Amino acid sequence: MNAKQDKQVAVRQFINIAKDNGQDQLDREKLAKIRDALIEIAARKEWWGQDTYPAPTGDDLQARYLIHSEPDNSYALYLNVMKPGKKIVPHNHTTWACIAAVEGVESNYLYERTDDGSVPGHATVVQTGMQAVEPGHGIALMPDDIHAVRIEDDNIRHLHMYGRALETLTERMAFDTTNNTCKIMDVGVKTQRSQG
């Protein structure tokens, strides 16, 4: 097999692990298995390089590439390439998510919602921790987990795996910690389809 075929086989095997663990009765233990398998394919830096997945140019701080998605938009794997200064506000996903680093450090700030969600547009969240996602390390998030992301020092290349494709997530919430508000979060940058 050549390198491209090796990558395709590894991605398919990873998707199968995600399917085995990411369906019924999802829990943190099953999600950790998906995260750990994602860390393994992220370790193959040669698969995720600049030649196939160029960094954003000009003032753009993020490029997102779709690596795989099932026909029903489930089990969606992306590669994010982000530059220092990129910030993503606290948000949930409404589906499970795992992130693993190919290169660079993504600072993930973890939050917990403290109101009961009964007042539309109002939300209070408190920061509960921070987790660095760097080569050899990842993070696993349940559908209601809330995190914010900052890229602070160097460009990063990170794999992001979701139970459902980002483009289908119409109910995920973005939280404004200053004004104690929340609103539906848009998908952000336009996803590019992977050619590799």
Steps between C-alpha positions, in 0.01 A plus 500: 500500500606858445475779757160617372358148522648456850327819608166396346515162676591661832218756471251223418619295800466808719145565373413140588632554856291817521191311383560219748523745791305809395152362456264376769548587867804719446703563812838656579677163494383426145580855394853460639550201269410719201734777623788255545451357150493856363829575677652202318413626152596858595848367582555432129607859423591416141130440424386846605759737351498839334523351150154343526343726765634855458500742790265798478640800316481875547286609794320166522577315824341162424466248218281192552515189281245219495689169501203263531126505561249219465221549240257594779743768629601294803855419609658813357878538517665837431848645503519853641799717422502813715735791559586679826231746600212269406239489776174309512254610769358254755262263323348154509467266204169311556692193385811332637839630392863391524807709415859381456811696408714439195720798589474809718308573818130581518393637839156367594321685779227291661176646633192392686159657457361621833151621408209268426453609137141610561544858372559513123819687411625505859781277627764505768812288469808468719843382395586167664839424350739515208640217292780535247456289188848434364670211317432176688204653684137561418167591650161327495180700539148377565215676311424747781861571601602862448846612392676800349812483285801728466805465279771697673853425377545305176293375209313182583375200305240302692256226412142555616250213501127553553208264532323716241645738241549859621295630210192318635527627859229766502435504876847545649530800729766771531531653848590863576662492844504880534130560435368162624329433169491214250398465137508243221857465372575507130739255336780757464744465212391319185605135497717389210475144372822304538682400183729259683 
